[in-house]
Amino acid sequence: MPDRAPLRGLSIVAGQDATPVPEHAFRATAAARGAPTDTVFHSASARDVDAAARAAAQAFGVLRELAPERRATLLERSAERLESHSAPLIDVASEETGLAAPRIASELARTVFQLRLYAATLREGSWVEALIDHGDPARTPLPKPDLRAMLVPLGPVAVFGASNFPLAYSSAGGDTASALAAGCPVLVKGHPLHPGTGELAARAIAESVRELELPAGTLSFLHAGGGRARAVGEELVQHPAIRAAGFTGSQQGGMALARLAAARPEPIPFFGELGSVNPTFVLPAALARRGAAIAEALAASITNSAGQMCTRPGLVFVVAGEAERAFASALAAAAGRVAPQVQLSADHARSWSERVAAQRALPGVGELTGAPQPGPGSSARLLRTSFAVWRARPELGEECFGPSALLVVCDDAGQLEQAVEHLAGALAGALWSDAADAELARRLAPRLAARVGRLVHDGVTTGVEVASAMVHGGPLPSSTRPDSTAVGPRALRRWCRPVSFQNLPEALLPEELREANPRRIARLVDGRWQLPV
Amino acid sequence: MPDRAPLRGLSIVAGQDATPVPEHAFRATAAARGAPTDTVFHSASARDVDAAARAAAQAFGVLRELAPERRATLLERSAERLESHSAPLIDVASEETGLAAPRIASELARTVFQLRLYAATLREGSWVEALIDHGDPARTPLPKPDLRAMLVPLGPVAVFGASNFPLAYSSAGGDTASALAAGCPVLVKGHPLHPGTGELAARAIAESVRELELPAGTLSFLHAGGGRARAVGEELVQHPAIRAAGFTGSQQGGMALARLAAARPEPIPFFGELGSVNPTFVLPAALARRGAAIAEALAASITNSAGQMCTRPGLVFVVAGEAERAFASALAAAAGRVAPQVQLSADHARSWSERVAAQRALPGVGELTGAPQPGPGSSARLLRTSFAVWRARPELGEECFGPSALLVVCDDAGQLEQAVEHLAGALAGALWSDAADAELARRLAPRLAARVGRLVHDGVTTGVEVASAMVHGGPLPSSTRPDSTAVGPRALRRWCRPVSFQNLPEALLPEELREANPRRIARLVDGRWQLPV
């Protein structure tokens, strides 16, 4: 492809580079060096935000009537461009975030997989949830109308990318891909910790928009930094043309934006995927028989990507005893073998370190890990406390975003059962159990499921498979919309609403609802599923 | 049934009559007589609200693990009780609301139909949206997990019934029925305009709860009046045990409660079905060929139940000319033949009358109907204005809840197309078109669909069929959650969220997700629908 995108440090407003405003210039920091990177970025101005939102509203009028095939092609061309730009993308992302190149490369693979999965979802077509109830003009006392329903897109969507996933949950990540797939123009707020990555990924989509002659307002990318890191996002969420927002990030930042979205004259849905502690229960027989192996798996999960995963196990519940002590030692030993890792930013490292220190300072909280390893980066830390102390101190249920976890030691299985009733909502939870734990596991599983978006058995909570049955979401405070998932084909629904068509002639019906089923999609017809042959 | 429920004027808190608090006593008004009815009601106290919410939270622990069959039986037994109490129910409802007995009887039929439909939905079972993605342990670089997902209930639901549907959208109405079906305990806020109807219907459910030995907290009914008409609802929406709310009523009341729900420390979903103007477009050829018949249908729809339907056509768009003048005359004549009707309350009549008068007083607004008919009740009123005046005056797009409508006369078809772009969100919209209107209809239909929850062709917007493909909801301000429907089996989803189960052994999986499909439901397995044989 001849249009290899250079990094310009500029926002993309409906296909055009925004005019730089010198007073809003900013630099990114190379996480490992702690020093600025080369590019000078310029934050989007309020006028840029407004222009992008208006262009998106214009583009929506075209996009919503576009054949799904064209949107699928946009996703695929964007995936191809991301792949063809993989070398600079991986370089820039790795420099900005401090995440290792192989980790970024696998994240890029996941990002293009998502784009292609949604393209396939569009081509297959059944995602629109087509329903048909045939009418009955002879019904008494009133004729029964012919009713047909399907999902239609909401309009322009604002996307707030994550600090910890510069590709898979950012410019070209799941929110953008699913919104474009659904037929909604997207406005990405750039993340100040990885502006270069965000801009490069956005350019891959913007170039595909241009190549396919789609409306320029289909995608805009707005740098946010230089004194406007917050303002750009707040302006987006409050702009009248924006009809929904997707967010991946902290509980504090997400809840603040969610409240802005709800306080608008016309509130909009805000899909915030926030962090969580992802409670993990290791039942007694499993602990006794394979505590060491479980400890290895958990230590790897806790320290994966410097612990900066929203599904990192943050709370581990076990029953006191010899097996627990052996498990705790094994966990500490395994975590101790992990070399210190650079966090996403100095602020991340400081905030994590302060939170862990505050928990550690509470009476009744001890530490399993030894002195931190020398050199730069954060060493893993494991704290330990009793069920009673954990129950008494709500701050021990809060997320520490980094390579750490809290082992909560219960007196008996009864306390495990009590613990599950007092958990905050989480994205995921895990239950490790052996045959001899069966009865306890049967009691715990539905109650743990009631607190999480995803329940894992005999495995770690990190690792979010992109699949139809994935739920990446969960009760507050882990997400603002637990009725949705940010990952998998069902993520498209977030940007849609159903519309019902009553007694429409064939010519006025969307293709998906015409009697002959020209798009050959699965439909629920008069209460029975009809599948394409 | 021996337990024929008398009207006691008391709230039902988890199966028990609440203790009356004399200072919160109130009376209902017989709408037709404008005089108090016999029963003295007592509003629920703050303590009652709290006790009901706590009992609901307790009940939820049992309900969510109950076999769907038991919940289906609860709905069916409640339907039977409502039928066996139909005589007093119809008497009380008709007296309290002023709606004619036959209208109330048909509403009761619809209410029991809904309960039975949701029971059938539970027995069939596919509503839980079961998804299965089988794992692949051999996948590289990482094994693919086995993932299975389905909907689980949210918890206790607060239900705010409607003034205009004392049965179908109140104690035993769609919100209550769908929430109970989903496995959520329900707390009904009684409506002060039909407290007797609400209490009787609630007793039918509460008695069924008792008969079936379900937890008493499954249903509570809280009278709201006597100085506590607002407080009861506000306390409910803000109670920590309440996990969602359903509301049918005015835009003002609904938005106020929606903002309370969003401002909680832990916000909850608020499904508000508010009013709307339900724009209706009569295209030129249809107007010319069958304007008189369309006028008859519209006049009946506008005046149905004294115009107090949330789907009443409030705005009618036509193109100026001879056909339009004939249509306007026919519409006025048909509306003039409708006898004056009593509204739900003196407040309703006053508020409607003031709103119509305010619109009428605007320059450029005329009236099609003549002097009101003598005697009690409200006579239909039809106003007329031009497209230009309508565009210039936002207040002409607001709902007047009563037997009236505004005819908006456009200069040409181009103004019809402009009008559709400036419509507020509505529950429903209608398009009347003939063969000669085909091209214009094709341009208007998708744009009108983008503003409504349901698009009707060649028919009136009133009449909400209870069916799978019904969408009763729409963009703001017509509903607070346009991604949902308040009517039809999909209404159950509102009270649920999806949960994903990763690598769970069969014994720990919900029945709906076990490999052998013991509940014989439709499931999407590895991307393909599998239907029970």
Interface residues (C-beta under 8 A of the other chain):
Chain A: R64 E65 L131 I132 D133 L142 K144 P145 L147 R148 A149 V152 L154 A258 R259 A262 A263 E266 P267 P269 L431 A438 A441 R442 A445 P446 A449 A450 V452 G453 R454 L455 V456 H457 D458 G459 G463 E465 A467 S468 A469 M470 V471 G473 P475 L476 P477 T480 P482 D483 T485 R490 R493 C496 R497 P498 V499 S500 F501 Q502 N503 L504 P505 A507 L508 P510 A522 L524 G527 W529 L531
Chain B: R64 E65 L131 I132 D133 L142 K144 P145 L147 R148 A149 V152 L154 A258 R259 A262 A263 E266 P267 P269 L431 A438 A441 R442 A445 P446 A449 A450 V452 G453 R454 L455 V456 H457 D458 G459 G463 E465 A467 S468 A469 M470 V471 G473 P475 L476 P477 T480 P482 D483 T485 R490 R493 C496 R497 P498 V499 S500 F501 Q502 N503 L504 P505 A507 L508 P510 A522 L524 G527 W529 L531
